[in-house]
Each structure stands twice: as structure tokens, then as C-alpha cells.
């Protein structure tokens, strides 16, 4: 940090200066680490044992019908097709949910 002014008066015995935006900086305290951060790369991958869940939701005004969780994509899609045939509703929200493992790259 650049020294942009004289030391602040009326402070503790160690050197306190102002930074560029005028904040008091305690020079002695800034030399002592308070936190140590360790940064590491990670990777995220599909977790097959968690399976995949498929759902379809009718978003027609005040309908709220849904397929419920399905293990097969075709089951959710077939529900949406049947619902559309019965009601004439033609807009659906599809949700696919899976599980993932995050591991640190060595």
C-alpha cells in the first residue's frame, strides 16, 4: 500500500498511516497473518450411484400439475404428452436432477 500522508496522531506507539482512501492502517498488525488460505483446484463429476431424476411440470395458468419424480426420461415426457392431450396445455418445465462428487485435483 502506498503511503499517502503523514502518520495519524494520537494513536498507539507503533506506526499507523493512512492508505489512499484515508483509512487508518496499522502497520505492525498488518505484518501478522490472521488467516491462511489454501487454494486448490477441484473437479465435479456425475455420481452414478445417485441416479438421475426426471420431472415435468405444467406451467399453464393455475394448473400446477406435475409428473412427479421419474427414473426414466420417457416416463416424464409421456406424462407431459398425456396431460397436454387431456387439457390442451402446451407449456411444461422439465427438470433433470443428478448427483455429483467434488474431488480435489492432485
Secondary structure, DSSP 8 states (H G I E B T S, - for coil): ----S---SSS-SS-EEE-TTS-EEETTGGGS---------EEEEE-GGG-EEEEEEE-STTT--B---BSSHHHHHHHHHHHHHHH----EEEEEEE-EEEEE--
